[in-house]
Amino acid sequence: IADIFDVVLGKGGKSAGGGGSLVLLDELGTGTEPAAGAALGASVIRALADGFRHRGETSMVLATTHQGELKALKYEDGLAAEHDAPVHIENACVEFDEQEMLPTYQLLWGVPGRSHGLNVARKLGLEEGVVQSAAALLGEEHEAANAVVATLEGSLGSYRRD
């Protein structure tokens, strides 16, 4: 990550050259305890956005993640307010066929991905009591968030078919 900041943001005499930059970060925030990974990932995205903004540059960061906190960055105030270069954060996910329990590889722009772990575990035969216990540990807030995303996916699917 330090090298990304050096090259992309032109620190330490290094520079990616003029114009915009495209930064690809795969599974940002993994490989550590989930809360720490989410905090580091959010800070990296914010730092890159601030660096691009201060340079007056339109650039793009594409970050893949399973971290719910990173998916929520789109909704935070202040990331796009009152700056020289606009900062826009958008969500996207790969559509998931709930019947087949497989990805369709169709990109759903504007929709954060949701977790299918419990449904996949159930389909693979994990004891129902264990799945229900996991659902209880996740809590009602997680289930409500998944329901909202499912509604967005359904609306987008309807729109695409029309």
Disulfide bonds with the S-S distance in Angstrom:
none
